[in-house]
Amino acid sequence: MDGMAIDYRRAWEQGMSWDRYLGEEVQRHRPLWEGVYRKSRVPAWVLEAAQALGRELKLLVLTEDWCGDAANTVPVIARFAEQAPTVEMRLLKRDEHLELMDRFLTAGSRSIPLAIVLDADFTPIGRWGPRPRELQEFVIREKRACIRPSDEIYRDVRAWYARDRGSTTLRELLAASGAADHATDTTSTL
């Protein structure tokens, strides 16, 4: 880190809406992004938990269209932001905002997607990403074991996302926002 302050308000203003990002930036895997978005449903408990926070949240999401984890989570987050009256979302391309990305590395890596949770004053209050914790632990464990090829591991990752339907992503995002734990509201397991 270079010690320079990040202007989160400016970053927010540079961010794109979901519709613009999907329409202009998603090229490589558009059918996947659109399919996840179309199938996304936000459970009532998620909307209730967001409302119970009693404050406005801004989700500043760093992403890229080539990222499989982003394709499986960002559309879910977009659906949440559309339906929760106190939540807004803007997207930034990671590779165009490396100074911001480098403030939120995952084990030294520029892993995405990354949702930076901001309050109404554009102050960071939490973060989520690059994938649900359980899934992240699985991927790290599998890669360290060096037993299976990456394509097999990522086939399991895609199956996990399909079973989970965004529930764990939303639960963890709410926790990063300061919401009460909703561990029993999801059924995902590897």
Buried (B, 14 or more C-beta within 10 A) or exposed (E): EEEEEBEBEEBBEBBBBBEEBBEEBBEEBBEBBBEBBEEBEBBEBBBEBBEEBEEEBBBBBBBBBEBBBBBBBBBBBBBBBBBBEBBBBBBBBBEEBEEBBEBBEBEEEBBBBBBBBBBEEBEBBBBBBBBBEBBBEBBEEBEEEEEEEEEEBBEBBEEBBEEBBBBBBBBBBBBBBBBEEBEEBBEBEB
